[in-house]
Amino acid sequence: MYKGFKIKPPFFEIGPKAFLYGEKMLKLAKVADEAAQKYDVSIIITPQPSDLYLLAQETKNIYLFAQHMDPVIVGRGQGSILPEAIKAAGAVGVMLNHAEKPMTIADLYRSIKRADEVGLATIVCADSIKEAEAIALFAPNIIVAEPTELIGTGQTSDEEYVIATTSAIKKINPEIQVLQAAGIKNEEDVYRVIKAGADATGTTSGIMKAENPEAMLDEMIRAVRMAWDEVHS
Protein backbone atom coordinates (compact mmCIF):
# COMPACT_ATOMS: atom_id res chain seq x y z
CA MET A 1 0.00 0.00 0.00
CA TYR A 2 1.34 3.40 -0.96
CA LYS A 3 1.29 5.30 2.34
CA GLY A 4 1.66 8.69 0.70
CA PHE A 5 -1.90 8.62 -0.63
CA LYS A 6 -4.76 9.71 1.58
CA ILE A 7 -8.33 10.17 0.42
CA LYS A 8 -11.08 11.17 2.78
CA PRO A 9 -14.33 9.24 2.58
CA PRO A 10 -16.86 9.56 1.19
CA PHE A 11 -15.46 9.41 -2.31
CA PHE A 12 -16.71 8.64 -5.81
CA GLU A 13 -15.02 7.14 -8.86
CA ILE A 14 -15.94 8.11 -12.41
CA GLY A 15 -14.72 5.66 -15.04
CA PRO A 16 -14.93 7.15 -18.55
CA LYS A 17 -13.45 3.97 -20.10
CA ALA A 18 -13.40 4.73 -23.84
CA PHE A 19 -16.60 6.79 -23.87
CA LEU A 20 -14.92 10.20 -23.52
CA TYR A 21 -11.60 11.74 -24.46
CA GLY A 22 -10.08 15.12 -25.23
CA GLU A 23 -12.21 18.25 -24.84
CA LYS A 24 -15.37 16.37 -23.88
CA MET A 25 -13.46 14.58 -21.14
CA LEU A 26 -12.07 17.88 -19.93
CA LYS A 27 -15.56 19.40 -19.80
CA LEU A 28 -16.82 16.61 -17.55
CA ALA A 29 -13.68 16.73 -15.41
CA LYS A 30 -14.19 20.42 -14.76
CA VAL A 31 -17.76 19.75 -13.59
CA ALA A 32 -16.38 17.05 -11.28
CA ASP A 33 -13.75 19.47 -10.04
CA GLU A 34 -16.47 21.94 -9.03
CA ALA A 35 -18.71 19.24 -7.50
CA ALA A 36 -15.86 17.91 -5.36
CA GLN A 37 -15.45 21.31 -3.75
CA LYS A 38 -19.18 22.10 -3.62
CA TYR A 39 -20.16 18.93 -1.74
CA ASP A 40 -16.83 18.16 -0.02
CA VAL A 41 -16.71 14.73 -1.67
CA SER A 42 -13.44 13.33 -3.02
CA ILE A 43 -13.72 12.37 -6.70
CA ILE A 44 -11.47 9.98 -8.61
CA ILE A 45 -11.50 10.04 -12.41
CA THR A 46 -9.82 7.38 -14.56
CA PRO A 47 -9.44 8.97 -18.02
CA GLN A 48 -7.68 7.71 -21.09
CA PRO A 49 -3.88 7.75 -20.54
CA SER A 50 -3.54 10.42 -23.24
CA ASP A 51 -5.79 12.76 -21.23
CA LEU A 52 -4.01 12.53 -17.88
CA TYR A 53 -1.68 15.48 -18.47
CA LEU A 54 -4.46 17.70 -19.86
CA LEU A 55 -6.75 17.06 -16.91
CA ALA A 56 -3.94 17.44 -14.40
CA GLN A 57 -3.19 20.92 -15.76
CA GLU A 58 -6.82 22.05 -15.81
CA THR A 59 -8.20 20.72 -12.51
CA LYS A 60 -7.24 20.98 -8.86
CA ASN A 61 -9.83 19.17 -6.71
CA ILE A 62 -10.02 15.72 -8.29
CA TYR A 63 -7.76 12.65 -8.10
CA LEU A 64 -6.55 11.34 -11.45
CA PHE A 65 -5.93 7.59 -11.79
CA ALA A 66 -4.75 5.77 -14.90
CA GLN A 67 -7.05 3.08 -16.29
CA HIS A 68 -4.27 0.47 -16.30
CA MET A 69 -0.54 0.02 -15.77
CA ASP A 70 1.97 -2.68 -16.56
CA PRO A 71 4.59 -4.01 -14.11
CA VAL A 72 7.47 -2.86 -16.27
CA ILE A 73 10.59 -0.85 -15.48
CA VAL A 74 12.17 1.94 -17.50
CA GLY A 75 13.67 0.41 -20.63
CA ARG A 76 12.18 -2.20 -22.93
CA GLY A 77 8.44 -2.73 -23.09
CA GLN A 78 6.94 -1.51 -26.38
CA GLY A 79 3.21 -0.87 -25.95
CA SER A 80 3.33 -1.09 -22.17
CA ILE A 81 2.08 1.59 -19.80
CA LEU A 82 5.02 2.62 -17.63
CA PRO A 83 4.36 3.50 -13.96
CA GLU A 84 6.83 6.39 -14.01
CA ALA A 85 5.15 7.84 -17.11
CA ILE A 86 1.74 7.75 -15.43
CA LYS A 87 3.05 9.66 -12.46
CA ALA A 88 4.90 12.17 -14.64
CA ALA A 89 1.66 12.87 -16.52
CA GLY A 90 -0.03 13.94 -13.27
CA ALA A 91 -1.77 10.79 -12.06
CA VAL A 92 -1.79 9.99 -8.35
CA GLY A 93 -2.83 6.39 -8.83
CA VAL A 94 -3.85 3.55 -11.10
CA MET A 95 -6.79 1.19 -11.46
CA LEU A 96 -5.91 -2.48 -11.88
CA ASN A 97 -7.70 -5.73 -12.75
CA HIS A 98 -10.90 -4.22 -14.12
CA ALA A 99 -13.24 -6.80 -15.65
CA GLU A 100 -12.49 -5.29 -19.07
CA LYS A 101 -8.73 -5.42 -18.43
CA PRO A 102 -8.17 -8.48 -16.21
CA MET A 103 -4.73 -9.38 -14.93
CA THR A 104 -3.06 -12.57 -13.79
CA ILE A 105 -2.44 -12.83 -10.07
CA ALA A 106 1.30 -12.60 -10.69
CA ASP A 107 1.05 -9.44 -12.79
CA LEU A 108 -1.40 -7.89 -10.36
CA TYR A 109 0.92 -8.46 -7.43
CA ARG A 110 3.89 -7.07 -9.36
CA SER A 111 1.91 -4.04 -10.51
CA ILE A 112 0.80 -3.17 -6.98
CA LYS A 113 4.40 -3.39 -5.80
CA ARG A 114 5.64 -1.27 -8.72
CA ALA A 115 2.99 1.34 -7.93
CA ASP A 116 4.11 1.38 -4.30
CA GLU A 117 7.72 1.89 -5.40
CA VAL A 118 6.90 4.74 -7.78
CA GLY A 119 4.46 6.44 -5.43
CA LEU A 120 1.11 5.67 -7.02
CA ALA A 121 -2.02 4.63 -5.15
CA THR A 122 -3.83 1.51 -6.34
CA ILE A 123 -7.51 0.77 -6.91
CA VAL A 124 -7.99 -2.94 -7.58
CA CYS A 125 -11.21 -4.50 -8.84
CA ALA A 126 -12.61 -7.74 -7.43
CA ASP A 127 -15.64 -9.58 -8.79
CA SER A 128 -16.39 -11.75 -5.75
CA ILE A 129 -15.91 -11.84 -2.00
CA LYS A 130 -13.24 -14.54 -2.35
CA GLU A 131 -11.30 -12.52 -4.91
CA ALA A 132 -11.62 -9.41 -2.74
CA GLU A 133 -10.17 -11.32 0.22
CA ALA A 134 -7.26 -12.59 -1.89
CA ILE A 135 -6.52 -9.12 -3.26
CA ALA A 136 -6.68 -7.63 0.23
CA LEU A 137 -3.56 -9.66 1.06
CA PHE A 138 -1.67 -7.58 -1.55
CA ALA A 139 -2.60 -4.39 0.37
CA PRO A 140 -3.85 -2.04 -2.35
CA ASN A 141 -5.17 1.34 -1.23
CA ILE A 142 -8.73 0.71 -2.44
CA ILE A 143 -10.65 -2.38 -3.52
CA VAL A 144 -13.61 -2.07 -5.88
CA ALA A 145 -16.19 -4.72 -5.01
CA GLU A 146 -17.81 -5.05 -8.41
CA PRO A 147 -19.53 -8.27 -9.54
CA THR A 148 -18.67 -8.58 -13.23
CA GLU A 149 -22.13 -9.76 -14.21
CA LEU A 150 -23.67 -6.49 -12.99
CA ILE A 151 -21.35 -4.08 -14.80
CA GLY A 152 -23.32 -1.83 -17.13
CA THR A 153 -26.61 -3.57 -16.41
CA GLY A 154 -28.20 -0.94 -14.20
CA GLN A 155 -28.64 -3.60 -11.53
CA THR A 156 -26.67 -2.94 -8.36
CA SER A 157 -25.24 -5.21 -5.69
CA ASP A 158 -27.72 -5.87 -2.91
CA GLU A 159 -27.20 -4.56 0.61
CA GLU A 160 -26.13 -7.97 1.90
CA TYR A 161 -23.29 -8.14 -0.65
CA VAL A 162 -22.19 -4.59 0.17
CA ILE A 163 -22.00 -5.37 3.88
CA ALA A 164 -20.36 -8.78 3.42
CA THR A 165 -17.59 -7.62 1.07
CA THR A 166 -16.81 -4.53 3.11
CA SER A 167 -16.57 -6.61 6.28
CA ALA A 168 -14.41 -9.31 4.65
CA ILE A 169 -11.90 -6.78 3.29
CA LYS A 170 -11.69 -4.75 6.50
CA LYS A 171 -11.15 -7.92 8.52
CA ILE A 172 -8.00 -8.67 6.54
CA ASN A 173 -6.72 -5.11 6.35
CA PRO A 174 -8.72 -2.28 7.94
CA GLU A 175 -6.60 0.31 6.13
CA ILE A 176 -8.01 -0.70 2.73
CA GLN A 177 -10.92 1.46 1.65
CA VAL A 178 -13.85 -0.21 -0.09
CA LEU A 179 -15.63 1.13 -3.14
CA GLN A 180 -18.91 -0.59 -3.96
CA ALA A 181 -19.76 -0.27 -7.64
CA ALA A 182 -21.42 -2.14 -10.58
CA GLY A 183 -24.75 -1.09 -12.01
CA ILE A 184 -24.91 2.37 -10.44
CA LYS A 185 -27.31 4.22 -12.71
CA ASN A 186 -28.69 7.18 -10.76
CA GLU A 187 -28.53 9.16 -7.52
CA GLU A 188 -30.88 6.73 -5.74
CA ASP A 189 -28.41 3.88 -6.28
CA VAL A 190 -25.58 6.06 -5.01
CA TYR A 191 -27.53 6.99 -1.90
CA ARG A 192 -28.43 3.37 -1.11
CA VAL A 193 -24.87 2.04 -1.44
CA ILE A 194 -23.36 4.72 0.79
CA LYS A 195 -26.14 4.22 3.34
CA ALA A 196 -25.25 0.50 3.41
CA GLY A 197 -21.80 1.34 4.75
CA ALA A 198 -19.46 1.72 1.77
CA ASP A 199 -16.62 4.23 1.85
CA ALA A 200 -17.37 5.05 -1.76
CA THR A 201 -19.14 4.15 -4.96
CA GLY A 202 -18.79 4.99 -8.62
CA THR A 203 -20.11 4.60 -12.12
CA THR A 204 -19.40 4.61 -15.82
CA SER A 205 -22.63 4.19 -17.78
CA GLY A 206 -24.73 6.01 -15.19
CA ILE A 207 -22.98 9.23 -16.17
CA MET A 208 -21.63 8.47 -19.65
CA LYS A 209 -25.03 7.37 -20.99
CA ALA A 210 -27.12 9.95 -19.15
CA GLU A 211 -29.07 12.49 -21.20
CA ASN A 212 -27.14 15.20 -19.37
CA PRO A 213 -23.91 13.70 -17.99
CA GLU A 214 -22.86 16.86 -16.18
CA ALA A 215 -26.19 17.17 -14.36
CA MET A 216 -26.17 13.47 -13.43
CA LEU A 217 -22.66 13.81 -12.06
CA ASP A 218 -23.73 16.67 -9.81
CA GLU A 219 -26.79 14.76 -8.59
CA MET A 220 -24.76 11.67 -7.78
CA ILE A 221 -22.14 13.58 -5.80
CA ARG A 222 -24.90 15.35 -3.90
CA ALA A 223 -26.40 11.93 -3.05
CA VAL A 224 -23.03 10.75 -1.72
CA ARG A 225 -22.87 13.72 0.62
CA MET A 226 -26.46 13.29 1.84
CA ALA A 227 -26.14 9.57 2.54
CA TRP A 228 -22.77 9.90 4.26
CA ASP A 229 -24.00 12.69 6.51
CA GLU A 230 -27.07 10.70 7.51
CA VAL A 231 -24.97 7.65 8.45
CA HIS A 232 -22.18 9.49 10.21
CA SER A 233 -23.93 12.46 11.84
QUIHULIN-V154102 format. One record per pair of residues at least 4 apart in sequence whose C-alpha atoms are under 7 Angstrom apart, sorted by the first residue. I is the first residue (numbers start at 0). J is the second residue. D is the distance in whole Angstrom. If there is no record, write none. Layout:
BEGIN
i->(I;I)
j->(J;J)
d->(D;D)
END
This chain:
BEGIN
i->(0;0;0;0;1;1;1;1;1;4;6;7;8;8;8;9;9;9;9;9;9;10;10;10;10;10;10;11;11;11;11;11;11;12;12;12;12;12;12;13;13;13;13;13;13;14;14;14;14;14;15;15;15;15;15;16;16;18;19;19;20;20;20;21;21;22;23;24;25;25;26;27;27;28;29;29;30;30;31;32;32;32;32;32;33;34;34;34;35;35;35;35;35;35;36;38;38;40;40;41;42;42;43;43;43;43;44;44;44;45;45;45;45;46;46;46;46;47;47;48;50;51;51;51;51;52;52;52;53;54;55;62;63;63;63;64;64;64;64;64;65;65;65;65;65;66;66;67;67;67;68;68;68;68;69;69;69;69;70;70;70;70;71;71;72;81;82;82;82;83;83;84;85;85;86;86;91;91;92;92;92;93;93;93;93;94;94;94;95;95;95;96;96;96;96;96;97;97;98;102;102;103;104;105;106;107;108;108;109;110;111;111;111;112;113;114;114;114;115;115;120;121;121;121;122;122;122;122;122;123;123;123;123;124;124;124;124;125;125;125;125;125;125;126;126;126;126;126;127;127;128;128;129;130;131;131;131;132;132;132;135;135;135;135;138;139;140;140;141;141;141;141;142;142;142;142;143;143;143;143;144;144;144;144;145;145;145;146;146;149;149;149;149;150;150;151;151;151;152;153;153;153;154;155;155;155;156;156;156;157;158;158;159;160;161;161;161;162;162;162;163;164;165;165;165;166;167;168;169;169;176;177;177;177;178;178;178;178;179;179;179;179;180;180;180;183;183;183;183;183;184;184;184;185;185;185;186;186;186;186;187;188;189;189;189;189;189;190;190;190;190;191;192;192;193;193;193;193;193;193;194;194;194;202;203;204;205;206;206;206;207;209;211;212;213;214;215;216;217;218;219;220;221;222;223;224;225;226;227;228)
j->(115;138;139;140;115;118;119;120;140;120;41;41;41;198;199;40;41;198;199;223;227;40;41;42;198;199;200;41;42;43;199;200;201;42;43;44;200;201;202;43;44;45;201;202;203;44;45;46;202;203;19;45;46;203;207;46;47;207;23;24;24;47;50;25;50;26;27;28;29;54;30;31;213;32;33;58;34;213;35;36;58;59;60;61;37;38;217;220;39;40;41;42;60;61;60;221;224;220;224;61;61;62;61;62;63;64;62;63;64;63;64;65;66;50;51;65;66;51;66;65;54;55;88;89;90;56;88;89;57;58;89;91;90;91;92;90;91;92;93;94;85;90;92;93;94;93;94;93;94;95;80;81;82;93;79;80;81;110;106;109;110;113;76;81;81;85;86;114;117;87;117;88;89;90;90;91;119;120;119;120;121;119;120;121;122;121;122;123;122;123;124;100;101;102;123;124;101;124;147;106;107;107;108;109;110;111;112;137;113;114;115;121;139;116;117;118;119;120;119;120;140;139;140;141;139;140;141;142;143;139;141;142;143;142;143;144;145;130;131;142;143;144;145;130;144;145;146;147;131;146;132;164;133;134;135;144;168;136;167;168;139;168;171;172;175;175;175;176;175;176;177;178;175;176;177;178;177;178;179;180;164;178;179;180;179;180;181;150;181;154;155;181;182;181;182;181;182;204;182;182;183;184;182;181;182;183;160;161;181;161;162;195;163;164;165;179;195;166;195;196;167;168;169;177;197;170;171;172;173;175;198;197;198;199;197;198;199;200;192;197;199;200;200;201;202;188;189;201;202;205;188;204;205;189;205;219;190;218;219;222;191;192;193;200;219;222;223;194;222;223;226;195;196;197;197;198;199;223;226;227;226;227;230;206;207;208;209;212;215;216;212;215;215;216;217;218;219;220;221;222;223;224;225;226;227;228;229;230;231;232)
d->(6;5;5;5;5;6;6;6;7;6;7;7;7;6;7;6;7;5;5;7;7;6;4;6;7;5;7;6;5;6;5;5;5;6;5;6;6;4;7;6;5;7;6;5;6;6;5;7;6;5;6;6;6;6;7;7;7;7;6;5;5;7;7;6;6;6;6;6;6;6;7;6;6;6;6;6;6;6;6;7;6;7;5;6;6;6;6;7;5;5;6;6;6;7;7;6;6;7;7;7;5;6;6;5;6;7;6;5;6;6;5;5;5;6;6;6;7;7;7;6;6;6;6;6;6;6;5;6;6;6;5;7;5;6;7;5;6;4;5;6;7;6;6;5;6;6;5;6;6;6;5;6;6;7;6;5;6;6;7;6;4;6;7;6;7;6;6;7;7;6;6;6;7;6;5;6;5;6;4;4;6;7;6;5;6;6;5;6;6;5;6;6;4;5;6;5;5;5;6;6;6;6;6;6;6;6;6;6;6;6;6;7;7;6;6;6;5;7;6;7;6;5;5;6;6;6;5;6;7;7;6;5;6;6;5;6;7;6;5;7;6;5;6;7;6;5;4;5;6;6;6;5;6;6;6;7;7;7;6;6;7;6;7;7;7;7;5;6;5;5;6;7;7;6;5;6;6;5;6;7;7;6;5;6;6;5;5;7;7;6;7;5;6;5;5;7;5;6;5;4;6;5;5;6;5;6;6;7;7;6;6;6;6;6;6;7;7;6;7;7;6;6;6;6;7;6;7;6;4;7;6;6;6;7;6;6;4;5;7;6;6;5;5;5;7;6;7;7;6;6;7;7;4;7;6;7;6;6;5;6;6;6;6;7;6;6;6;6;5;6;5;6;7;6;5;7;7;7;6;6;5;7;6;7;6;5;6;5;6;6;6;7;6;6;6;6;6;6;6;6;6;6;6;6;6;6;6;6;6;5)
END
